Amino acid sequence: MYRNMEECVADLERHGHLVRIKEEVDPYLEMASIHLKVYEAGGPALLFENVKGSKYRAVSNLFGTLERSKFMFRDTLGGVRRVMDLRGDPMQALKQPFSHLTTGIAASKALPAKKNGRGPMLSQEIRISDLPLIQSWPMDGGAFVTLPQVYSEDPAKPGIMNANLGMYRIQLTGNEYDLNEEVGVHYQIHRGIGVHQQKASKRGEPLKVSIFIGGPPAHTLSAVMPLPEGLSEMTFAGLLAGRRFRYGYEDGYCISHDADFVITGELRPNETKPEGPFGDHLGYYSLTHPFPYLHVHKVYAKPNAIWPFTVVGRPPQEDTSFGALIHELTGDAIKQEIPGVEEVHAVDAAGVHPLLLALGSERYTPYQRVKQPTELLTLASRILGTGQLSLAKYLFITAEDDVPVTTHREAEFMGYLLERMDLRRDVHFHTNTTIDTLDYSGTGLNSGSKVVFAAYGEKMRELCREVPEALRELRDFPNARLIMPGAVALQGPAFANYAEAERELGLLGEAIRERGDLSECPLIVICDDSDFMTAKFDNFLWAAFTRSNPSHDIHGVNAGYAYKHWGCDNLIVDARLKPHHAPPLIPDPAVEKRVERLFAKGGSLEKVRL
């Protein structure tokens, strides 16, 4: 159990999980490039001891593997799992009281502890410009905090037990921010801090915010945990750390006594400034938009403070490993929240929110001989109305029948649906609705559409296992390649506009229809490069679902409406890059070349095999 980041770093190094980088490294692109290479190689956590332009050390890749995350929380993971289980079924404690003694001991360490006195955190006041100002991608708008713990309290019910701790993007430099005076705060819809700011603005008051960086790794993880109703992030932080979250107040701001750095300030009503761009977890830049900004009050650093950071980009990245750890801790939470749902898998390779795979039950009409989706449609609505799941664009949902199926084998799961899907019955659109803030495939910021593919029953078709003749040598759509059984990629001309796409894909649908029945291939994906799309399955998951807006980009062979319900013989998904899409993340070749020195003989990372 770590009291601070220093203890965590020492423990990881002692057990071979961390390497020190002694060379001077530039926080502009170099640190991120090194991190990305080491993460991809499954390498250790990294302690940067010589950060150009800052006296503070920095650490990254702490959560880079599930093995390392479990190692860091080896003393508390079991107790946390038991408490999380009891949140779903508190009667367990009454039925088996002696088996839950350790759970009570774990929970006793969870409540936050208010401390008197200023403590070491407040002994050193610094400025934003003193921090390691890390920029990850060439087109980023400036330096960002990538592992912040952003703390705010409910203005109507102040106090730590009604507070929110979230991980929201913090831009430290660039754009129109006055250095050392202002920092950007980017939070997406469905976030706790937004509720707090709305309440404060209605009262005509600024919202006091504290940004904690560092401290025990449990505090960082708590800021991203999807917690049960009534369990606060600060309580969970204590539970996972095996030590109470220690805090005090200074000038009306909450101060974590365990953090390495704290930035305090206020968000004032109706004030925004441009924030971004920023290379994000969908694998593209999120672009510049107006967001609230913090009027900086004070910045504190603990003696010998260590700055933790990560790099986000096209999955998998370190946040993928975060997700694996969260799944370990939450287990079957989705079953408790939505009865009838067995699994929901937000597909990391597709950028998480664009694609959900779900396994439910089908119990409404067991007496009917003809099987079709009924309960699944109700469950789909529940899923798309639940928290962060509501930001999804594509939902594939089915139920087990005679064949066992799991959402965690993506290709097999999607194939199972494609075998059973009635394309004139089982495609359900939600138009003009909300999607992920970071997804630029829609019609505007936070705006787009969703589609549910719900399939259940007997197999309707055998899926093609090679490209059908009907899809070869099509005019303007060459280089047909098999993605998976039942799905083929066609390479199309560059996307011009939606009117032209309607014309092009209408003609394509007619050409396919004229070639005869193609039921063995229910899914056709139009792309810019079919060799890339089919080189590996993750490429398909990423490009197809991050580059399409269901209402605008799903077409069909022999498509039409029956009583306002759309259907077709074969789905055509237009996954070409569109002019309004954000640019993909591309590393700077010169930087990539420069950082090779650390991996060469005699470099700090010579033992990391790339």
C-alpha positions in Angstrom: 0.0 0.0 0.0 1.6 3.2 -1.2 1.3 6.5 0.7 2.6 8.5 -2.3 3.9 8.3 -5.8 7.6 8.1 -4.6 6.9 4.8 -2.7 5.1 3.4 -5.8 8.1 4.2 -8.1 10.6 2.7 -5.6 8.6 -0.5 -5.3 8.1 -0.9 -9.0 11.9 -0.4 -9.6 12.8 -2.8 -6.8 10.7 -5.5 -8.5 11.9 -4.8 -12.1 8.8 -3.0 -13.3 10.4 0.4 -13.9 13.3 1.9 -15.7 15.0 5.2 -15.1 15.7 7.4 -18.1 18.7 9.5 -17.2 19.2 11.3 -20.6 17.6 14.8 -21.0 14.4 14.4 -22.9 12.3 17.1 -24.5 8.6 17.3 -23.2 7.7 18.5 -26.7 6.9 15.2 -28.5 10.0 13.2 -27.4 8.6 12.0 -24.1 5.3 10.9 -25.8 7.2 9.1 -28.6 9.3 7.2 -26.1 6.2 6.2 -24.0 4.3 5.0 -27.1 7.2 2.8 -28.2 7.7 1.2 -24.8 4.0 0.7 -24.3 3.7 -1.1 -27.6 6.6 -3.3 -26.7 4.9 -4.3 -23.4 7.8 -2.6 -21.6 8.2 -1.2 -18.1 7.0 2.0 -16.4 9.3 4.9 -17.1 10.8 7.5 -14.8 12.1 10.5 -16.7 14.7 12.0 -14.4 15.9 14.9 -16.7 12.9 16.7 -18.2 14.0 19.6 -20.4 12.8 22.9 -19.0 11.5 21.6 -15.7 13.2 20.5 -12.4 10.5 17.9 -11.8 10.7 14.3 -12.7 7.9 12.6 -14.7 6.6 9.0 -14.7 4.6 7.2 -17.4 3.3 3.7 -18.3 2.4 2.9 -14.7 -0.7 1.1 -15.8 0.8 -0.1 -19.1 0.1 -3.8 -18.4 -2.7 -5.5 -16.4 0.1 -7.5 -14.7 1.7 -4.3 -13.4 -1.6 -2.8 -12.3 -2.5 -5.9 -10.3 1.0 -5.8 -8.8 0.5 -2.2 -7.6 -2.8 -3.1 -5.9 -1.9 -6.6 -4.8 -2.7 -5.8 -1.1 -6.1 -4.3 -1.7 -7.6 -5.7 -4.9 -9.4 -8.6 -3.2 -11.0 -6.4 -0.6 -12.1 -3.9 -3.3 -13.7 -6.7 -5.3 -15.6 -7.9 -2.3 -16.9 -4.5 -1.5 -17.9 -3.9 -5.1 -19.8 -7.3 -5.0 -21.6 -6.2 -1.9 -22.7 -3.0 -3.5 -24.7 -5.2 -5.9 -26.0 -7.7 -3.2 -25.6 -6.3 0.4 -27.7 -9.3 1.6 -24.5 -11.4 1.2 -23.2 -9.9 4.4 -26.3 -11.0 6.3 -26.3 -14.5 4.9 -22.6 -15.1 5.4 -21.4 -12.7 8.1 -18.1 -14.4 9.0 -17.0 -14.5 5.3 -17.3 -10.7 5.1 -15.2 -9.7 8.1 -12.3 -8.6 5.8 -14.7 -6.5 3.7 -15.6 -4.5 6.8 -11.9 -4.0 7.6 -11.3 -2.8 4.0 -14.2 -0.4 4.1 -13.1 1.1 7.4 -10.1 2.5 5.6 -12.2 4.1 2.9 -13.7 7.2 4.4 -11.8 10.4 3.7 -9.8 11.9 6.5 -9.6 15.7 7.1 -6.3 16.8 8.4 -5.3 19.9 10.3 -2.3 22.0 9.4 -0.9 22.9 6.0 1.1 19.7 5.4 4.0 19.4 3.0 1.8 20.0 -0.1 1.3 23.7 0.8 5.0 24.3 1.6 6.0 25.0 -2.0 4.1 27.4 -4.3 5.1 27.3 -7.9 3.7 28.4 -11.4 2.2 26.5 -14.3 5.4 27.3 -16.3 7.5 25.3 -13.8 5.6 22.0 -14.6 6.7 19.4 -17.2 4.8 20.9 -20.2 4.3 17.7 -22.2 2.9 17.9 -25.7 2.1 14.5 -27.2 1.2 15.0 -30.9 2.5 17.6 -33.5 -0.9 19.3 -34.0 -1.8 19.5 -30.3 -2.8 23.0 -29.2 -0.3 23.0 -26.4 0.8 21.1 -23.3 -1.8 19.0 -21.5 -2.3 17.3 -18.1 -3.2 13.7 -19.2 -3.8 12.1 -15.8 -5.5 14.8 -13.8 -7.9 14.2 -10.9 -10.3 17.1 -11.2 -12.2 17.8 -8.0 -15.4 19.8 -7.6 -18.1 20.0 -4.9 -21.9 20.3 -5.3 -22.7 24.0 -4.6 -26.0 23.1 -3.1 -24.5 20.4 -0.9 -20.8 21.3 -0.2 -18.4 18.8 1.3 -16.2 16.0 0.2 -18.9 13.3 0.4 -20.9 15.1 -2.3 -17.9 15.9 -4.4 -16.9 14.7 -7.9 -13.5 13.5 -8.9 -13.1 13.0 -12.6 -10.4 12.8 -15.3 -11.1 15.8 -17.6 -8.5 17.1 -20.1 -6.6 20.1 -18.8 -4.7 22.4 -21.3 -1.9 24.2 -19.7 -0.4 26.3 -22.6 -1.3 27.5 -26.0 -4.4 29.1 -27.7 -5.7 32.2 -26.0 -4.7 31.2 -22.4 -2.7 33.6 -20.4 0.3 31.4 -19.2 0.3 30.9 -15.5 -3.1 32.6 -15.1 -5.6 30.4 -17.1 -5.9 26.7 -18.1 -8.5 25.0 -20.2 -10.9 22.4 -18.8 -12.4 20.1 -21.4 -15.2 18.0 -20.0 -17.7 15.9 -22.1 -21.4 15.5 -21.7 -22.7 13.2 -18.9 -19.9 14.4 -16.5 -20.3 15.2 -12.8 -18.3 18.5 -13.0 -20.9 19.8 -15.6 -23.7 19.3 -13.1 -21.7 21.2 -10.5 -20.9 24.1 -12.9 -24.5 24.3 -14.0 -25.7 24.6 -10.4 -23.0 27.2 -9.6 -23.9 29.3 -12.7 -27.6 29.3 -11.8 -26.6 30.8 -8.5 -24.4 33.3 -10.2 -21.3 31.9 -8.6 -18.0 30.6 -9.8 -17.2 27.0 -9.2 -14.1 26.3 -7.2 -12.1 23.5 -8.7 -8.9 21.7 -7.5 -6.8 19.6 -9.9 -4.7 16.9 -8.2 -1.9 15.3 -10.1 0.0 12.3 -8.8 -0.2 10.8 -5.3 -0.9 7.1 -4.8 -1.9 5.4 -8.1 -5.2 4.5 -6.5 -6.3 8.2 -6.7 -5.6 8.3 -10.4 -7.6 5.2 -11.0 -10.5 6.5 -8.9 -11.0 9.4 -11.2 -11.9 7.1 -14.1 -13.8 4.4 -12.2 -17.5 3.9 -13.1 -18.7 3.7 -9.5 -22.1 2.5 -8.1 -24.6 5.2 -7.1 -23.7 6.4 -3.6 -20.0 5.4 -3.6 -17.8 8.5 -3.9 -14.5 8.6 -5.8 -12.7 9.7 -2.6 -14.1 6.8 -0.7 -13.1 4.4 -3.4 -9.6 6.0 -3.5 -9.1 5.2 0.1 -10.4 1.7 -0.4 -8.1 0.9 -3.3 -5.1 2.6 -1.6 -5.7 0.8 1.7 -5.3 4.3 3.3 -7.8 7.1 3.8 -7.8 10.0 1.3 -6.3 12.8 3.3 -7.3 16.4 2.6 -7.7 19.9 4.0 -8.9 23.3 2.8 -6.9 26.4 1.8 -8.6 29.6 0.7 -11.8 27.6 0.3 -10.2 25.0 -2.0 -9.9 21.3 -1.3 -6.3 20.2 -1.2 -5.2 16.6 -1.4 -2.4 16.0 1.1 -1.3 13.0 -0.8 -1.0 14.5 -4.4 2.3 15.5 -5.9 0.8 18.7 -7.5 -2.3 20.7 -6.9 -3.7 23.5 -9.2 -6.6 25.5 -7.7 -8.9 28.0 -9.4 -12.4 28.8 -10.4 -14.7 28.3 -13.4 -16.8 31.5 -13.9 -20.3 31.5 -15.3 -20.6 31.6 -19.1 -16.8 32.0 -19.7 -15.2 29.9 -22.4 -12.1 30.0 -24.6 -10.9 27.8 -27.5 -9.5 24.5 -26.3 -7.6 21.9 -28.4 -6.7 20.4 -30.8 -5.7 17.2 -28.9 -4.7 13.8 -30.1 -7.4 11.6 -28.6 -8.3 8.0 -27.9 -10.3 7.5 -31.1 -7.0 7.8 -33.0 -7.7 11.3 -34.4 -7.4 14.9 -33.1 -10.3 16.4 -31.3 -10.5 19.8 -32.8 -10.6 23.3 -31.3 -13.9 24.2 -29.6 -15.0 26.6 -26.8 -14.8 25.1 -23.3 -14.6 26.5 -19.8 -11.3 27.6 -18.5 -9.9 27.9 -15.0 -8.8 31.2 -13.5 -5.7 29.9 -11.7 -5.6 30.7 -8.0 -2.5 28.9 -6.8 -0.2 26.0 -7.9 1.4 23.7 -5.3 4.1 21.1 -5.5 5.2 18.6 -2.9 9.0 18.4 -2.3 10.5 15.9 -4.8 7.2 15.7 -6.6 6.8 13.4 -9.6 4.6 14.3 -12.5 2.6 11.3 -13.9 1.4 11.3 -17.5 0.2 9.1 -20.3 -0.3 9.3 -24.0 -3.6 8.7 -25.8 -4.0 7.8 -29.4 -5.3 5.0 -31.6 -6.0 2.0 -29.4 -4.5 0.0 -27.8 -2.8 2.5 -25.5 -2.3 2.7 -21.7 -6.0 3.6 -21.3 -6.7 0.2 -22.7 -4.9 -1.4 -19.8 -6.9 1.0 -17.5 -10.0 -0.5 -19.0 -8.9 -4.1 -18.3 -8.2 -3.2 -14.7 -11.6 -1.5 -14.3 -13.3 -4.7 -15.8 -11.4 -6.8 -13.2 -12.8 -4.6 -10.4 -16.4 -4.1 -11.6 -16.9 -7.7 -12.8 -20.6 -8.3 -13.4 -21.8 -4.8 -12.6 -23.7 -4.5 -15.9 -25.9 -7.5 -15.0 -26.9 -5.8 -11.8 -27.6 -2.5 -13.5 -29.6 -3.9 -16.4 -31.3 -7.2 -15.7 -31.3 -9.5 -18.7 -28.0 -8.2 -20.0 -25.2 -10.8 -19.7 -22.3 -8.8 -21.3 -21.6 -5.4 -22.8 -18.3 -5.0 -24.5 -17.2 -1.5 -25.5 -14.7 -2.4 -28.3 -11.4 -0.7 -27.5 -10.0 -1.2 -31.0 -12.9 0.9 -32.3 -12.2 3.7 -29.9 -14.6 2.4 -27.2 -17.7 4.5 -27.7 -18.3 4.0 -31.4 -19.0 0.2 -31.1 -20.7 -1.8 -28.4 -21.3 -5.6 -28.5 -23.9 -6.9 -26.1 -25.2 -10.3 -25.1 -28.7 -10.4 -23.6 -31.6 -12.8 -23.0 -34.6 -13.5 -25.0 -37.4 -14.6 -22.7 -40.5 -12.8 -23.8 -42.1 -15.4 -26.0 -40.5 -18.8 -25.3 -43.7 -20.5 -26.6 -43.3 -19.1 -30.1 -41.8 -21.5 -32.7 -40.4 -18.7 -34.8 -37.6 -17.0 -32.9 -37.0 -13.2 -33.4 -35.6 -10.3 -31.3 -38.2 -9.0 -28.8 -36.6 -8.6 -25.3 -33.4 -7.7 -27.1 -34.9 -4.5 -28.4 -36.0 -3.5 -24.9 -32.5 -4.3 -23.6 -30.9 -2.3 -26.4 -32.9 0.8 -25.3 -31.8 0.3 -21.8 -28.1 0.0 -22.8 -28.3 3.2 -25.0 -29.9 5.0 -22.1 -27.3 4.1 -19.5 -24.5 6.5 -18.6 -21.5 6.5 -20.9 -23.0 3.6 -22.9 -25.5 6.2 -24.3 -22.7 7.7 -26.4 -22.3 4.6 -28.5 -23.0 4.7 -32.3 -23.2 1.1 -33.2 -24.8 -1.6 -31.0 -24.7 -5.3 -32.1 -26.9 -7.3 -29.7 -27.9 -11.0 -29.6 -28.8 -13.7 -27.2 -27.4 -17.2 -26.9 -29.5 -20.0 -28.3 -27.9 -23.4 -29.0 -24.4 -22.0 -29.6 -22.3 -20.4 -26.9 -21.2 -16.9 -27.7 -19.2 -14.1 -26.1 -18.8 -10.4 -26.9 -15.0 -10.6 -26.2 -14.3 -12.5 -29.5 -15.3 -9.7 -31.7 -15.1 -11.4 -35.1 -16.9 -14.6 -34.0 -19.6 -12.5 -32.3 -20.2 -10.3 -35.3 -20.3 -13.4 -37.5 -22.9 -15.0 -35.3 -25.1 -11.9 -35.8 -24.5 -11.7 -39.5 -25.6 -15.4 -39.9 -28.9 -14.6 -38.2 -29.7 -11.0 -39.1 -32.9 -10.3 -41.1 -31.8 -7.1 -42.8 -35.4 -6.0 -43.4 -36.4 -6.4 -39.8 -33.3 -6.2 -37.5 -31.8 -2.7 -38.3 -33.0 0.0 -36.0 -31.9 3.7 -36.4 -31.8 6.5 -33.8 -31.3 9.8 -35.8 -30.4 13.3 -34.7 -29.2 12.2 -31.3 -26.1 12.5 -29.1 -22.8 10.8 -29.7 -19.3 11.0 -28.1 -17.8 14.6 -28.0 -14.6 13.2 -29.5 -16.3 11.6 -32.5 -16.3 13.8 -35.6 -18.1 11.4 -37.9 -21.5 13.0 -37.0 -23.3 16.2 -38.0 -21.7 18.4 -35.3 -20.2 18.4 -31.8 -21.9 15.7 -29.8 -24.4 15.2 -32.6 -25.0 12.2 -34.9 -26.9 9.0 -35.0 -27.0 5.4 -33.7 -28.0 2.0 -35.1 -28.9 -1.2 -33.4 -28.4 -4.5 -35.1 -30.5 -7.0 -33.0 -30.5 -10.6 -34.2 -31.8 -13.8 -32.7 -33.0 -17.2 -33.9 -31.9 -19.8 -36.4 -29.2 -19.3 -38.9 -30.5 -17.6 -42.1 -27.4 -17.9 -44.2 -24.0 -19.4 -44.6 -21.4 -16.6 -44.8 -18.9 -16.3 -47.7 -15.3 -17.2 -46.8 -13.8 -15.6 -49.9 -14.8 -12.6 -52.0 -17.9 -13.5 -54.0 -17.7 -13.1 -57.8 -20.5 -10.5 -57.7 -18.2 -8.1 -55.9 -15.2 -8.5 -58.2 -14.4 -6.0 -60.9 -17.1 -3.5 -60.0 -16.7 -0.2 -61.8 -15.1 2.5 -59.5 -15.0 0.0 -56.6 -11.9 -2.2 -57.2 -9.6 -4.3 -54.9 -12.3 -6.3 -53.1 -10.9 -7.9 -50.0 -12.4 -10.3 -47.4 -12.6 -8.7 -43.9 -14.2 -11.7 -42.2 -16.7 -14.3 -43.2 -19.7 -12.4 -44.5 -18.0 -9.1 -44.8 -16.1 -7.6 -47.8 -14.2 -4.3 -48.2 -14.4 -2.4 -51.5 -12.0 0.4 -52.3 -14.0 3.5 -53.4 -13.2 6.8 -55.0 -12.3 9.7 -52.6 -15.4 11.0 -50.8 -16.6 14.3 -52.2 -19.9 15.1 -50.5 -23.1 13.3 -49.4 -25.1 14.0 -52.5 -22.3 12.4 -54.6 -22.1 9.5 -52.2 -25.8 8.8 -52.5 -25.4 8.7 -56.3 -22.3 6.5 -56.2 -23.5 4.0 -53.7 -27.0 3.9 -55.4 -25.3 2.9 -58.6 -23.2 0.4 -56.7 -26.3 -1.2 -55.1 -27.9 -1.5 -58.5 -24.9 -3.1 -60.0 -24.7 -5.7 -57.2 -28.4 -6.4 -57.4 -28.2 -7.1 -61.1 -25.5 -9.7 -60.5 -28.0 -11.9 -58.5 -28.5 -13.0 -54.9 -25.7 -12.1 -52.5 -27.2 -13.2 -49.2 -23.9 -14.9 -48.2 -22.3 -11.4 -47.9 -24.6 -9.3 -45.7 -21.9 -6.6 -45.0 -20.0 -4.5 -47.6 -17.7 -1.8 -46.4 -16.6 1.0 -48.7 -13.1 2.4 -47.7 -10.2 4.4 -49.0 -7.7 1.5 -48.8 -9.0 -2.1 -48.7 -5.6 -3.5 -48.2 -5.3 -1.5 -44.9 -8.9 -2.3 -43.9 -8.2 -6.0 -44.2 -4.6 -6.2 -43.0 -5.8 -7.1 -39.5 -9.2 -7.2 -37.9 -8.4 -4.3 -35.6 -8.0 -2.0 -38.7 -11.5 -2.9 -39.7 -12.9 -2.2 -36.2 -11.1 1.2 -36.1 -11.7 2.5 -39.6 -15.2 1.2 -40.2 -16.8 2.5 -36.9 -14.8 5.7 -36.4 -15.4 6.9 -39.9 -19.1 6.4 -40.4 -22.3 8.0 -39.1 -25.1 5.4 -39.3 -27.9 7.7 -40.6 -25.7 9.2 -43.3 -23.3 6.4 -44.2 -25.3 3.2 -44.1 -26.8 2.3 -47.5 -28.1 -0.9 -48.9 -28.6 -3.1 -51.9 -32.3 -3.0 -52.9 -33.0 -0.8 -49.9 -36.4 0.6 -49.0 -39.0 1.4 -46.3 -42.0 -0.7 -45.0 -44.2 1.4 -42.7 -41.2 3.8 -42.0 -38.9 0.9 -41.2 -35.8 0.8 -43.3 -34.4 -2.5 -44.7 -32.2 -3.9 -47.5 -30.7 -7.1 -48.9 -27.1 -6.2 -48.1 -25.7 -3.5 -45.9 -23.3 -1.0 -47.4 -21.3 1.0 -44.9 -19.4 4.0 -46.2 -16.2 4.2 -44.1 -14.3 6.6 -46.3 -12.7 9.6 -44.7 -15.0 12.6 -45.0 -13.9 16.3 -45.3 -15.5 17.1 -41.9 -13.6 14.3 -40.1 -10.7 15.2 -37.8 -7.3 14.3 -39.0 -5.7 11.0 -37.8 -2.7 11.0 -35.5 0.7 10.8 -37.3 4.0 10.9 -35.4 6.7 13.4 -36.4 9.4 11.4 -38.3 12.2 13.7 -37.1 11.2 13.1 -33.4 10.9 9.3 -34.1 14.5 9.3 -35.3 15.8 11.4 -32.4 14.5 9.2 -29.7 16.2 6.1 -31.1 19.3 7.2 -29.1 17.6 5.9 -25.9 17.1 2.5 -27.3 20.6 2.2 -28.8 23.5 0.5 -27.0 24.4 2.4 -23.9 21.0 4.1 -23.8 18.7 3.9 -20.8 16.2 1.8 -22.8 18.6 -0.5 -24.7 17.0 -3.6 -23.1 13.5 -2.8 -24.3 12.9 -4.8 -27.4 10.9 -2.8 -30.0 
